[in-house]
Amino acid sequence: MSNYGVRAMNPSDLGIYYQYIKRDFPVGEYAPYDILLQQLRDGRQRGVILYEGDQDLAYAICSGNNEFVLIGLLAVLPQKRGQGLGSKLLAALQRYYADWAGLIVEVERPELARSEKEQRTREDRLQFYRQAGFYLIPDIEYIIWGVPMHLMACPLQMDIDNIFARIETTMYDIYLKQSGSQYIHNLMIKRIGGNQEGN
């Protein structure tokens, strides 16, 4: 049986991991190297690495507001894909942050995809998070860095209804702590009515 563990990403690891980030995510979805390095050093973001033995397998870059954790980036290393390690990393993050209120992810909206293939990819991503215990938070219009997104949350110490009720202030708090007041205008979130969906 495999024995997976997680460890914090040290700032010294970022040189290697930034090459993965550039391959795994579109430009604009991650901070420039110098900014991300400073954010890791001062605790505004935290990297978490899934490993087995002496092999790193997957990583996530997270930020938070001392209550909720936003998983900003999550990926499996290229040579390790197709083994269910993304799900194992999510489960490990749920344990790693077990004392926090909940985990949040941003997922691109399938209905705004530019092709059928991209739409399927986005739908698969929503399903991936649902299977890991995340709930889609509906009735929220949410745009970050000019990209409309869905928000999903996984309850840990707080139930999903309370997370839903607090999602607007939570996202502002997280981005204000992560990026500062000069960039908070890049976040737009507003409630558009209705009730939150079940899993």
C-alpha positions in Angstrom: 0.0 0.0 0.0 1.3 3.4 -0.9 2.2 5.8 1.8 1.6 9.4 0.6 2.6 12.4 2.6 2.5 16.2 2.2 5.0 18.8 2.9 5.2 22.6 2.7 6.9 23.9 -0.4 10.0 25.9 0.6 10.8 29.1 -1.3 13.9 27.3 -2.5 11.6 24.7 -4.2 10.0 27.4 -6.3 12.7 27.5 -9.0 11.8 23.9 -10.0 8.1 24.2 -9.4 7.7 27.4 -11.3 8.7 25.6 -14.5 5.8 23.2 -13.9 3.4 26.1 -13.2 4.3 27.7 -16.5 3.6 24.5 -18.3 0.4 23.6 -16.4 -1.4 26.9 -16.3 -2.2 29.7 -18.8 -0.4 33.0 -18.5 -2.4 35.2 -16.2 -3.5 32.4 -13.9 -0.3 32.7 -11.8 1.8 35.5 -10.4 5.2 36.4 -11.8 8.1 34.4 -10.3 9.4 37.2 -8.1 6.0 38.0 -6.7 5.1 34.4 -6.0 8.5 33.9 -4.3 7.9 36.9 -2.0 4.4 35.6 -1.3 5.7 32.2 -0.3 8.4 33.8 1.9 6.0 36.1 3.8 3.2 33.5 4.1 0.6 35.2 1.8 0.6 32.0 -0.3 1.7 28.5 0.7 2.8 25.7 -1.5 1.9 22.1 -0.6 3.6 19.1 -2.2 2.3 15.5 -2.3 5.1 13.0 -2.2 5.7 9.2 -1.8 9.1 8.2 -0.4 11.6 10.5 -2.0 9.4 11.3 -5.1 7.3 14.5 -5.4 4.0 13.7 -7.2 1.8 16.7 -7.2 1.5 20.3 -5.9 -0.9 23.0 -4.9 -0.5 26.7 -4.3 -2.9 28.0 -1.7 -3.8 31.3 0.0 -6.2 32.0 2.9 -7.6 34.5 5.4 -6.9 32.5 8.6 -10.3 30.8 8.2 -10.7 29.6 4.6 -8.2 28.2 2.1 -8.3 29.1 -1.6 -6.6 26.4 -3.7 -5.3 28.7 -6.5 -3.3 26.1 -8.4 -3.4 22.3 -8.3 -1.6 19.9 -10.6 0.1 16.5 -10.9 3.6 16.4 -12.1 3.6 15.5 -15.9 5.3 12.1 -15.5 2.9 11.1 -12.8 -0.5 11.8 -14.4 -3.3 9.3 -14.9 -2.8 7.6 -11.5 -5.5 9.4 -9.5 -2.9 11.6 -7.7 -5.0 14.7 -8.1 -7.7 13.2 -5.9 -5.1 12.0 -3.4 -3.7 15.5 -3.2 -7.2 17.0 -2.6 -7.8 14.4 0.2 -4.4 15.2 1.7 -5.2 19.0 1.6 -8.5 18.2 3.4 -6.5 16.6 6.2 -3.7 19.2 6.1 -6.2 22.0 6.6 -8.7 20.0 8.7 -8.8 22.7 11.4 -9.9 25.4 8.9 -13.5 26.3 8.0 -13.3 25.1 4.4 -11.5 24.8 1.1 -12.5 26.9 -1.9 -11.6 26.5 -5.6 -12.3 28.6 -8.7 -13.3 26.7 -11.8 -13.8 28.2 -15.3 -17.4 28.2 -16.4 -18.1 25.4 -18.9 -20.9 27.4 -20.6 -18.4 30.0 -21.6 -15.9 27.6 -23.2 -14.8 28.4 -26.8 -14.9 24.8 -28.0 -16.6 21.5 -27.2 -13.3 20.0 -26.1 -12.7 22.9 -23.7 -16.3 22.6 -22.4 -15.8 18.9 -21.6 -12.5 19.7 -19.8 -14.2 22.3 -17.7 -17.2 20.0 -17.0 -14.7 17.2 -16.0 -13.0 19.6 -13.6 -16.3 20.4 -11.9 -17.0 16.7 -11.5 -13.5 16.1 -10.2 -14.1 18.6 -7.4 -17.6 17.3 -6.7 -16.3 13.8 -6.2 -13.8 15.2 -3.7 -16.6 16.7 -1.6 -16.8 20.2 -3.1 -20.2 21.9 -3.6 -20.9 24.3 -6.5 -21.9 27.7 -5.1 -24.6 29.0 -7.5 -26.3 32.3 -7.7 -23.0 34.1 -7.5 -21.5 36.2 -10.3 -17.8 35.9 -9.9 -15.0 37.3 -12.0 -11.3 37.3 -11.1 -8.6 38.9 -13.3 -11.2 39.4 -16.0 -12.2 35.6 -16.1 -15.7 34.6 -15.1 -15.5 31.6 -12.8 -17.6 29.2 -10.7 -16.8 29.0 -7.0 -16.8 25.6 -5.2 -16.3 24.9 -1.5 -15.5 21.9 0.6 -16.8 22.2 4.1 -14.3 21.3 6.9 -15.1 23.0 10.2 -18.0 25.0 8.8 -21.2 23.7 7.1 -21.8 24.6 3.4 -24.8 26.9 4.1 -22.6 29.1 6.3 -19.8 29.1 3.8 -22.3 30.1 1.1 -23.6 32.9 3.3 -20.1 34.3 3.8 -18.6 33.7 0.4 -18.5 37.3 -0.8 -16.6 38.7 2.2 -14.4 35.5 2.3 -13.2 36.0 -1.3 -12.5 39.7 -0.7 -10.6 38.9 2.5 -8.4 36.2 0.8 -7.5 38.3 -2.2 -6.9 41.4 -0.1 -4.5 39.4 2.1 -2.8 37.8 -0.9 -2.5 40.6 -3.4 -3.1 43.9 -1.5 -5.5 46.8 -1.9 -3.9 47.9 -5.2 -5.2 44.7 -7.0 -8.5 44.1 -5.2 -10.4 45.9 -8.1 -9.6 42.7 -10.2 -12.1 40.8 -8.1 -15.9 41.2 -8.7 -18.4 39.1 -6.8 -22.1 39.6 -6.4 -25.1 37.5 -5.4 -27.7 37.1 -8.1 -30.4 35.3 -5.9 -31.6 31.7 -5.4 -30.4 28.9 -3.2 -27.2 26.9 -3.0 -26.9 23.5 -4.8 -26.3 20.2 -3.1 -23.5 17.9 -4.1 
